[in-house]
């Protein structure tokens, strides 16, 4: 099960890289997708600055998930804390760049936030379910 969680965390982090590449303009993840433009919290910030910060923060989130994945693989004592921190950071990034609308939430990271919530629950309860033993 450790290997499955390792691979899942690497792939979950990779999605953050895709969002970063979308923000940078390398490609569009969906034709109608405008994320991170239109952030309600950053409405007075220049769009180019918003995109630059989105790239930096998303790559940081990817690195955090990668660190947690390595911790899982090596069965360290800190992987749970690293995973909780990565999930909270990732969720905060998507909240900051949310446009304040409830349409097309999947394009704004809502699915990732739900996954992060599940990862936090998994991390917080790992001793009771013995998920990584073996």
C-alpha positions in Angstrom: 0.0 0.0 0.0 3.0 2.3 0.6 3.9 2.2 -3.0 0.4 3.0 -4.1 0.3 6.1 -1.8 3.7 7.1 -3.0 2.6 7.0 -6.7 -0.7 8.8 -5.9 1.2 11.6 -4.1 3.6 12.0 -7.0 0.7 12.2 -9.5 -1.3 14.5 -7.3 1.8 16.8 -7.1 2.1 16.6 -10.9 -1.3 18.0 -11.4 -0.1 21.1 -9.6 2.7 21.4 -12.2 0.0 21.2 -14.9 -1.9 24.0 -13.3 1.4 26.0 -13.1 2.1 25.4 -16.8 -1.5 26.5 -17.6 -0.9 29.6 -15.5 2.4 30.3 -17.3 0.6 30.0 -20.7 2.5 26.9 -21.8 -0.9 25.2 -22.7 -4.5 25.5 -21.7 -5.9 22.7 -19.6 -9.4 23.5 -20.9 -10.4 25.9 -23.7 -12.7 28.0 -21.4 -10.4 27.9 -18.4 -9.3 31.3 -17.1 -7.8 30.3 -13.8 -5.9 31.9 -12.0 -7.2 35.2 -13.6 -10.1 36.7 -11.7 -9.0 35.9 -8.2 -11.4 37.6 -5.8 -8.7 38.0 -3.2 -6.2 39.5 -5.6 -8.6 41.6 -7.8 -6.4 44.6 -7.5 -3.2 42.7 -8.5 -2.0 42.8 -12.1 -2.9 39.5 -14.0 0.8 38.9 -14.9 1.8 39.1 -11.2 -1.1 36.8 -10.3 0.1 34.2 -12.8 3.7 34.5 -11.7 2.7 33.9 -8.0 0.4 31.0 -9.1 3.4 29.3 -10.8 5.7 29.7 -7.8 3.1 28.5 -5.3 2.0 25.6 -7.4 5.5 24.4 -7.9 6.1 24.7 -4.2 3.0 22.6 -3.6 4.3 20.0 -6.0 7.6 19.9 -4.1 5.8 19.5 -0.8 3.8 16.5 -2.1 7.0 15.0 -3.5 8.7 15.3 -0.2 5.7 13.7 1.6 5.8 10.9 -1.0 9.5 10.2 -0.4 8.7 10.2 3.3 6.0 7.6 2.7 8.3 5.5 0.6 11.1 5.6 3.2 8.6 5.1 6.1 9.9 8.1 7.9 8.3 9.4 11.1 7.5 12.8 9.5 5.6 11.8 6.4 2.2 12.5 8.0 3.1 16.0 9.0 4.6 16.7 5.6 1.5 15.4 3.9 -0.8 17.5 6.0 1.3 20.6 5.4 1.3 19.9 1.7 -2.4 19.4 1.5 -3.2 22.5 3.6 -0.8 24.6 1.5 -2.2 23.3 -1.8 -5.8 24.0 -0.7 -4.8 27.5 0.5 -3.3 28.2 -3.0 -6.5 27.2 -4.7 -8.6 29.3 -2.3 -6.4 32.4 -2.9 -6.8 32.1 -6.7 -10.5 31.3 -6.6 -12.6 33.7 -8.6 -15.5 33.7 -6.1 -17.9 32.0 -8.4 -19.4 28.5 -8.0 -19.4 27.7 -11.6 -16.7 25.4 -13.0 -15.2 24.7 -9.6 -13.4 21.7 -11.0 -11.3 24.1 -13.1 -10.4 26.0 -10.0 -9.0 23.2 -8.0 -12.1 22.0 -6.1 -11.4 18.3 -6.9 -7.9 18.7 -5.6 -9.2 20.3 -2.4 -11.4 17.3 -1.9 -8.5 15.0 -2.5 -6.4 17.1 0.0 -9.1 16.7 2.6 -9.0 12.9 2.1 -5.2 13.0 2.4 -5.4 15.0 5.7 -7.9 12.5 7.1 -5.7 9.6 6.0 -2.6 11.2 7.5 -4.3 12.1 10.8 -5.7 8.6 11.3 -2.8 6.4 10.0 -2.1 4.9 13.4 -5.6 3.7 13.9 -6.0 2.1 10.5 -2.5 0.7 10.1 -2.6 1.8 6.4 1.2 1.7 5.8 2.2 -1.3 7.8 3.7 -3.6 5.3 
